[in-house]
């Protein structure tokens, strides 16, 4: 049987969106996914909607906690996860149908790699494409690093994991130690990520005391435990938080002069 994947969906007052996110996870081409919805104190009928639509579905588990924030919601989900792999999905995001299948196949072909992320597209409220391959716009650190500078190795997806269909054209899969560039700023968004449960257990949970940047902190600690991977494929769809902006820029590199200097020194060191 295919290794099990636990999909963690934290949600707060998103009854109008949560069903779409759950369905997105349940209809993945990968056959062995189950969903944990962590309701972070919603008051908008989320619990009723989940009960009505998924109450008899053994692949969906709903848990409620008092409002404590997204980090606490994700941590509760991590405690309950039973799959060999764990994927995060925010309740207002979507995945392409083959997202989990491709990521699991890559990790199975890369022993020792404990986390993989993907690129993403941004769409408007009507689902129309706003920006393709927008991870670079979302995470400012990419203005300093290209994929070949972040990762040490790469291979065509067709060569690495020929059992999965290439969603693009000559998609490359990158992997290696990303801790140094990750120090400069976040390299990915939580909904693009799949991690091994073993890596999650060794890393611990999200820092619940942080008011922002908890995802960067978590990814940084994950990267200290071993290598990461990233296929050059757009497998997630995100809706901008406000008109004209992705509103997800994270990390230090976009606004910190010391961080820019560190990035320049890192790049100089990579050349020697």
C-alpha positions in Angstrom: 0.0 0.0 0.0 1.2 3.5 -0.7 2.5 5.4 2.3 -0.2 7.4 4.1 -0.3 11.2 3.9 -1.9 13.3 6.6 -3.2 16.7 5.2 -3.5 19.3 8.0 -6.0 22.1 7.3 -6.1 24.8 10.0 -9.1 27.1 9.7 -10.7 30.1 11.5 -14.1 31.4 10.3 -13.6 30.1 6.7 -16.8 28.1 6.4 -17.3 29.6 2.9 -13.9 28.1 1.8 -13.2 25.1 4.0 -15.2 22.6 1.9 -13.3 23.5 -1.2 -9.9 22.9 0.6 -11.1 19.5 2.0 -12.3 18.4 -1.4 -9.0 19.5 -3.0 -7.2 17.1 -0.6 -9.7 14.2 -1.0 -9.5 14.3 -4.8 -5.7 14.1 -5.1 -4.5 11.5 -7.6 -2.5 10.1 -4.8 -4.7 7.3 -3.3 -3.8 7.3 0.4 -4.6 10.7 1.9 -6.6 11.6 4.9 -7.5 15.0 6.2 -7.4 16.6 9.7 -9.3 19.9 9.9 -8.3 21.9 13.0 -10.9 24.5 13.8 -9.2 27.3 15.6 -12.3 28.6 17.5 -14.6 29.4 14.5 -18.0 31.0 15.1 -19.3 30.9 11.5 -20.8 27.4 11.3 -17.6 25.6 10.3 -18.3 22.7 12.6 -21.8 22.2 11.2 -20.6 22.3 7.6 -18.0 19.7 8.3 -20.5 17.5 10.1 -23.0 17.7 7.3 -20.6 17.2 4.4 -18.0 14.9 5.8 -19.4 13.5 9.0 -19.6 9.9 7.6 -16.3 10.1 5.7 -13.6 8.1 7.4 -10.9 10.1 5.6 -11.9 13.3 7.3 -11.3 14.1 11.0 -12.5 17.4 12.6 -11.1 18.8 15.8 -12.0 22.0 17.6 -9.8 24.1 19.9 -10.4 27.6 21.4 -8.9 30.3 19.3 -5.1 30.2 19.8 -3.7 31.0 16.3 -2.5 29.2 13.3 0.7 27.9 14.9 -1.2 26.2 17.7 -3.7 24.8 15.2 -0.9 23.3 13.1 0.8 21.9 16.2 -2.4 20.1 17.3 -2.7 18.7 13.8 0.9 17.5 14.0 0.2 15.7 17.3 -2.7 13.9 15.7 -1.0 13.1 12.4 -0.5 9.4 11.7 0.7 9.4 8.1 4.3 8.7 7.0 4.1 12.1 5.3 2.5 15.4 6.4 1.2 18.2 4.1 -0.1 21.6 5.2 -3.0 23.2 3.4 -4.4 26.6 4.4 -8.2 26.7 4.1 -8.1 29.4 1.4 -5.5 27.7 -0.8 -5.8 24.9 -3.4 -3.6 22.2 -4.9 -3.3 20.9 -8.4 -4.7 17.3 -8.3 -1.3 15.6 -8.7 0.5 17.7 -6.1 0.8 15.0 -3.4 1.5 12.2 -5.9 4.5 14.0 -7.4 6.0 15.1 -4.1 5.7 11.6 -2.5 7.4 10.1 -5.6 10.3 12.6 -5.4 10.9 12.0 -1.7 10.8 8.2 -2.2 13.6 8.6 -4.8 15.6 10.9 -2.6 16.6 9.1 0.6 17.5 11.5 3.4 15.5 14.4 2.0 12.9 15.3 4.6 10.9 18.1 3.0 9.8 19.1 -0.4 8.0 22.2 -1.7 6.7 23.4 -5.1 6.1 26.7 -6.9 2.7 28.2 -7.1 0.3 30.3 -9.2 -1.8 33.2 -7.9 -5.4 33.6 -9.1 -8.1 36.3 -8.5 -11.5 35.7 -6.8 -12.9 34.4 -10.1 -10.0 31.9 -10.5 -8.3 33.8 -13.3 -4.5 33.5 -13.4 -2.8 36.6 -11.9 0.8 35.5 -11.7 2.5 32.2 -12.6 5.5 30.8 -10.8 4.9 33.4 -8.1 7.0 32.0 -5.3 9.8 34.5 -6.1 7.3 37.3 -5.7 6.0 35.8 -2.5 9.4 35.2 -0.8 11.8 38.1 -1.2 14.9 36.2 -0.6 14.7 34.9 -4.2 16.0 38.2 -5.4 19.4 37.1 -4.1 19.4 33.4 -5.0 18.6 31.3 -8.1 17.6 27.6 -7.8 21.1 26.5 -8.8 22.6 28.6 -5.9 20.1 27.3 -3.3 20.4 23.6 -4.2 23.5 21.5 -4.7 22.0 18.9 -7.1 19.2 18.6 -9.7 17.8 16.1 -12.1 15.0 16.0 -14.6 11.8 14.7 -13.1 11.5 12.1 -15.8 14.9 10.7 -14.8 14.4 10.9 -11.0 10.9 9.6 -10.8 9.7 8.2 -14.1 6.7 6.7 -12.5 4.9 10.1 -12.3 3.8 12.3 -15.2 5.7 15.5 -15.7 3.1 18.3 -15.2 5.2 20.7 -17.2 8.0 20.4 -19.8 11.3 19.0 -18.7 10.6 19.8 -15.1 13.7 19.7 -12.9 13.8 18.5 -9.3 16.4 20.2 -7.0 17.7 19.1 -3.7 20.4 19.7 -1.1 21.2 21.6 2.1 19.3 24.9 2.1 19.9 26.0 5.7 22.3 28.9 4.7 19.9 30.6 2.2 16.9 29.8 4.4 18.6 32.0 7.1 18.2 34.9 4.7 14.5 34.5 4.5 11.7 32.0 3.9 12.0 30.0 0.7 8.5 28.5 0.5 4.9 28.8 1.7 3.3 26.3 4.1 0.7 25.1 1.6 3.4 24.0 -0.9 5.2 21.8 1.6 5.2 18.1 2.2 7.4 16.7 5.0 8.3 13.3 6.3 6.7 12.6 9.7 10.2 11.5 11.0 11.6 15.0 10.1 8.6 16.7 11.8 9.1 14.6 15.0 12.8 15.5 15.2 12.1 19.2 14.6 9.2 19.9 17.0 6.3 22.2 16.3 5.6 25.7 15.3 6.6 28.5 17.7 3.3 29.6 19.2 4.7 32.7 20.8 5.6 34.3 17.5 3.1 36.9 16.1 4.4 36.5 12.6 7.0 34.6 10.7 6.3 31.3 12.5 6.4 29.4 9.2 9.9 30.8 8.3 11.1 29.8 11.8 9.7 26.3 11.4 11.2 25.8 7.9 14.5 27.0 9.2 14.5 24.5 12.0 13.4 21.8 9.6 16.3 22.7 7.3 18.9 22.2 10.1 17.9 18.6 10.3 18.7 17.6 6.8 18.3 18.3 3.0 15.2 19.7 1.3 13.9 19.4 -2.3 11.9 21.5 -4.7 10.6 20.5 -8.2 10.3 23.4 -10.6 6.5 22.8 -11.0 3.5 24.9 -10.1 1.4 22.6 -7.9 -0.4 25.1 -5.6 -3.0 27.9 -6.3 -3.1 30.9 -4.0 -5.5 33.8 -3.8 -3.8 37.1 -2.9 -4.7 38.4 0.5 -5.5 41.8 -0.9 -5.9 43.4 -4.3 -2.6 44.0 -6.1 -0.4 42.1 -3.7 0.4 38.5 -2.8 0.7 39.7 0.9 2.8 36.8 1.8 6.3 38.2 1.6 8.3 36.6 4.4 11.7 36.5 5.9 14.4 39.2 6.3 15.9 39.7 2.9 13.2 42.0 1.5 13.6 44.7 4.0 16.9 44.3 5.9 20.2 45.9 4.9 22.2 43.5 7.1 20.4 40.6 5.5 21.2 41.9 2.0 24.9 42.1 3.0 24.8 38.6 4.4 23.2 37.4 1.1 25.9 39.1 -0.9 28.6 37.5 1.2 27.0 34.1 0.9 26.8 34.4 -2.9 30.5 35.6 -3.0 31.5 32.6 -0.9 29.6 30.2 -3.2 31.7 31.4 -6.1 35.1 30.6 -4.4 
